[in-house]
Amino acid sequence: MFDLEKLIRPQVRDLKAYHVNEPSVDVKLHANESPCNLDKSVVDKISAEIQRIDFNRYPDAACEDVRNILAGQLSVEKDQILAGNGSDELIQMIIMAFGGHGSPVIIPHPTFSMYKNIAFAMGEEVKVIPLDENFDLDRDAMVSEVKKGPSITFISYPNNPTGNCFSEETIRDILEASKGIVVIDEAYFDYSKKSFLDSLGAYPHMIILRTLSKIGMASLRLGILIASRSMADIINRVRLPYNIGSLQQRAACIALKERERIDRESSIIIEERERVFAEMKKIENIDIFNSHSNFILFRIDNGGKIFDKLVKKGVLVRNFDSEGPLKNCLRVTMGTPLENDIFLSNIKNI
Amino acid sequence: MFDLEKLIRPQVRDLKAYHVNEPSVDVKLHANESPCNLDKSVVDKISAEIQRIDFNRYPDAACEDVRNILAGQLSVEKDQILAGNGSDELIQMIIMAFGGHGSPVIIPHPTFSMYKNIAFAMGEEVKVIPLDENFDLDRDAMVSEVKKGPSITFISYPNNPTGNCFSEETIRDILEASKGIVVIDEAYFDYSKKSFLDSLGAYPHMIILRTLSKIGMASLRLGILIASRSMADIINRVRLPYNIGSLQQRAACIALKERERIDRESSIIIEERERVFAEMKKIENIDIFNSHSNFILFRIDNGGKIFDKLVKKGVLVRNFDSEGPLKNCLRVTMGTPLENDIFLSNIKNI
């Protein structure tokens, strides 16, 4: 009998399929999505645009229109931009383009879990460097590691799930010291307003990631890579030719033109984050961590049980409770003011 | 100065970004697309469905609805099916899951170029085994190669760009002999009606690929993987969690329900293929190859020049003319009867 397990890539054997645990509740504050759907007028435009699609034809392989709009909004050249089927696909592309040297993929811990999962699926070694007690980067350990060889370092800025932006100075030290690629994942930029985009010229080995997933378009799966032209050109060699479908491209073009609305909604989320943060600060038994994101990480006794109690109250947050630095930690995404009030009243009275 | 080229994965250095050369012409017979857009009634339903999407929420990670519909249509279990962002992504996933053993990815030549490109991007060695003079598999060379170790073999059935189905007996010999994974890519199944799907039980190391791209939905990017439950479970470990966007999922569900229309259109394409084939047979100086696909490969003196002449006449076919087994070869996709007539009258009088 064929033993399929033996044929599996060694690092993939222990990987678990990403399981989305999503009890059906009314208040969804678990996935760092925006609480605001696209405006009805935007959805109407997308509906109308559907009528103009040649469904039988392949999408624009170069994703020109989306990249043109983004280039204008980000003040970079179109050729510095690549679109991915979510940032996840861009992470894959980066490792495809620059992996295979025997140097590790370097990631802090805790951080976004897909860096590690994707690196494993690509057969890379992963070097995990724990964050310090303030959830900031361990400068010396990071710098010493990136010096060693052509590694690929992933820095989530701000960091998911801790919510904070790491020290800018430390990141610059890492960029200066690195012999390999450094990826700054700015998925939550709209809630931090802090970016390394202006430093692209100084760091030819730096790649910046953005996404539409946190600003009201998670359904679309559109990740954005920004880098030097030569960097983008290299990564483009491993991009699947038609990686962004026509529906995604057309919908993104329409929705992206509503930049003012996106910015207005982000401002409200930031205000809500400050309000919820201040309210949570008052609660005894909660350790709350600074956030530059659209979510707040907090530690509470019996985190796992509190998570279950919240679910019973109709509020879904993300449970990170396990042994290690996130023991008893939960993460709550900022929802609408009403949703946040429901969360607050429940967490206060739990 | 940073030398990015040195950091590139060795096998990626020589890869070229997929360049889509698409002169603007009226008669597009170059990409093996269906000539039929979705029916207006289907497009209307998709338009209406758009209004029900929560754009701010992540798509269904499991792609349940699409897989349920496909399971019914293919008479397999839902858990035997995975959806990919095009078959390209499924090819990536297969190599992620089963590569990294030092055994090569085995492909015949000529065949679909993405097998090789993706294998390179994943850092795999590629073993190319030339087809015989009838564009059939070289049985002995293939069998001897797949015996050696845990390789991954890609067999396009029917084969693109040659158009023929390889000998079923040879494929069974390969399946019997292989110590690794064998992928049967049935992208053009609707035009061949020949499949290994019924043999899934006999070959636990076999994976079948299908796609919506050749039956009127190339815009959607939806590839389909069918295998044993345990095989699908393994590959699912490397699948990106939200690899199929909500728009894709909803549109596919609606369009797939029109199975009768799809079958009707396929029948017309098959009739057209037979008609065009018979007409081309009559033309002197053309060598024409048997097709079980929605396209026909043919050899004509000065293929490259003929390609250019056709473009000038407003007809775009695919130019494979280069040194090697496809010297002077062009590939014409079956279009509407009118489009095929335009192609025929031009190729007759060129």
Interface residues (C-beta under 8 A of the other chain):
Chain A: M1 F2 L4 E5 K6 L7 I8 R9 P10 Q11 V12 L15 K16 A17 Y18 V20 K28 A31 E33 S34 P35 C36 N37 L38 V43 D44 I46 S47 A48 I50 Q51 I53 D54 F55 N56 R57 Y58 P59 A61 A62 N85 G86 D88 E89 Q92 M96 A97 F98 G99 G100 H101 M114 I118 A121 M122 G123 P150 G180 I181 P204 H205 S213 G216 M217 A218 S219 L220 R221 S230 M231 D233 I234 N236 R237 V238 R239 L240 P241 Y242 N243 I244 G245 S246 L247 Q248 A251 A255
Chain B: M1 F2 L4 E5 K6 L7 I8 R9 P10 Q11 V12 L15 K16 A17 Y18 V20 K28 A31 E33 S34 P35 C36 N37 L38 V43 I46 S47 A48 I50 Q51 I53 D54 F55 N56 R57 Y58 P59 A61 A62 N85 G86 D88 E89 Q92 M96 A97 F98 G99 G100 H101 M114 I118 A121 M122 G123 P150 G180 I181 P204 H205 S213 G216 M217 A218 S219 L220 R221 S230 M231 D233 I234 N236 R237 V238 R239 L240 P241 Y242 N243 I244 G245 S246 L247 Q248 A251 A255
